[in-house]
């Protein structure tokens, strides 16, 4: 199951959904710290609660601030509209999707390792972080 959900509650539900394996990714809501994350894991309700512990009550406020910040940039960089649908920071989503597809390829070729990853998109010299979710996690065949 490949996921690109927009809130932690949906991610917690997905980890309890009975899927064989989950690869998910997402983007943050700050352009000053443009962070993307991804996970590849065996579904587990407990792990889902631990990884996606954030609350979603103030999500609308964070989204509003994020979109307003995009609209204030010169030329509204990172904000565009296509067929009356607004999209923000498309390069962030595309980069997150690339990491997700990299993890999905590992899963499809039989290299199933539970990992968590994170990267800041700029400055571009910052390396990404990809680590095992469990200290004893070996490759699962």
N, C-alpha and C positions, 0 to 999 in steps of 0.2 A: 504494500500500500504506500503510495507516494502522497504526501500531504504538504500543503502550503496554506495553513489555516491562519486566520487573522487574530486569534486571541487564545489565551491560556486555557480557558474553560473547554473550548473545542478540542484542544490538544489532549487535555486530561480525559475527555470522553473517548477520543480515538484510541488512547492507550488501553482502554478497557473494552474495546470493540471486538475482540476475538480475532484480530488479524494475525497472520503468521509472522510477519515482520513489518516494521514501520520505518520509513525514511521520511523525515520532515525537515522543513527549513522555513526561515522567516527573516523579516527585516525589522530593525528597530524603528523608533519614531523620532530620532534626533539627526538632523543634518550636520550638527557640529561634531557628533560622534557617530558616524554612519556605520552601525554594527549589523552584521548578518550572523545568523546562527543556523546550525543544522544538527540533526541527530539521526542515528541509525541504531535501531534497538528492537529487542524482543518486547512485545507489548506486555505491560505490567501496570496494574492500577496503582500500586505503591510507588513504582518508579515514575509514573506520570505525575502523581501528586508531588513528588520530590523535585522533579525537573521543571515542572510548570506550576510553581507555587504562587505565582503572581496573581493579584486580584484584577478583575476586569471592570470594577464599578466605575472608575473614572476614565474609561477608555474614550468616551466621546470628547472629553476635554483635551486629552492628549492628542487625539486625531485632529481636532480643530486647530490646536496650536501648530502641529506639524504641517497641515495644509496651508495655514496662514503664512508660516515661515517660507514655504515653497513659493507662494505667490508674491512675496516681498523681494525675492532674489532678482537681480538684473535679468530682464527678459523672461521672468518666471521660469528660470532654469530648473529642470526636474519636474515640472508640472505640465501636463498636456491633456488635451481632450480629443477623443476620437468617437464619432457617432454619439455625441452627448454623454459619453462616459468619461469621467475624470480619472486620471492615473497619476501617481506621484512617484518620483525617483525611480524610473524604470530600470536604470542600470543597477540599482541595489537589488531589485527583484531578480534580474537576469543573472547577477553574480551569485546570489543565493541559490538559484536554480542550478547553476553549473556545479556548485559543491554538492547539492542534493543528487544530481545525476552521477557524479563521481562515486558517491556512496552507493547509489542504486546499482551501478555497474559492478561494484565489489560484491554486493549481495547476489546479483544474478550469476556471477561467475563462481559462486560458492564460498567466497571469503566473507563470512558473516561475523563481524566483530562489532560489539556494541560500543559506539563512539558518540562523543559530543564534540562539536566544532564551533569555532567563533572566529570572525575576522572583522577588522575595521577597514573600510574601503579606502580611506585616505587619512593620513598621508600614505601613499602607495608603497612606501618602504617597510611598512609594518608587516611582520610575518603573521600567518594565520596560526591558530591553535587547534589541534586535533588530538584528543586524548581518549583513552579507554574509560568507559563509565565505571568499570570495576578494576581494582588493582590486580585481581587474579584472572581477568578476562583474557582468555586465549581465543584464537580463531575458532569459530564454530563451524564445523563442516556439515 
